Amino acid sequence: MNKPDFVYTTYIKTTPEKLWQALTNPEFTRQYWGTNTSDWKKGSNWQHANVSGDTVLAAGKVIESNPPKRLVLSWAAPDNKADESQVTFELEAIEDMVRLNVVHGNFKADSQMAEKVSAGWPRVLSSLKSLLESGKALNTWAGKTDCGAAA
């Protein structure tokens, strides 16, 4: 039996263009999460590394890229590429804010990734929201001793 999708929705006072940059620009992602690198074109490789960029925590392919509205990525830990899943970012402008839906799913039956991302995404997306709205990110992994390859 497949694990259910992880779905997280938040509303951020920003523009779709700024949020897209916050998701795809390594200098920006480093401020609230880690280093995300790619050219973000369909079929391209992407990777998520720690803040210093020297340890890859997740990687995959860009499945769909429609700036600044939708980004779909395959997702796997480098030490377990068979445990691949998929994450979708959907951005929708609503007046002076953006609704960001993150859906992480397509988990394998024996996947450990579902548990990791269900703990990681709320922390990462809260930090992203704080950074965009206040200019200051949260300490994403405060109180955690194991951040693994979580979102």
ABEGO torsion letter per residue (X at the ends): XBBBBBBBBBBBBBBAAAAAAAAABAAAAAAAAEBBBEAGBBGBBBBBBBAAGABBABBEBBABBBOAABBBBBBBBAABAABBBBBBBBBBBBEABBBBBBBBBGBBAABAAAAAAAAAAAAAAAAAAAAAAAGBBBBAABGBABAEABX
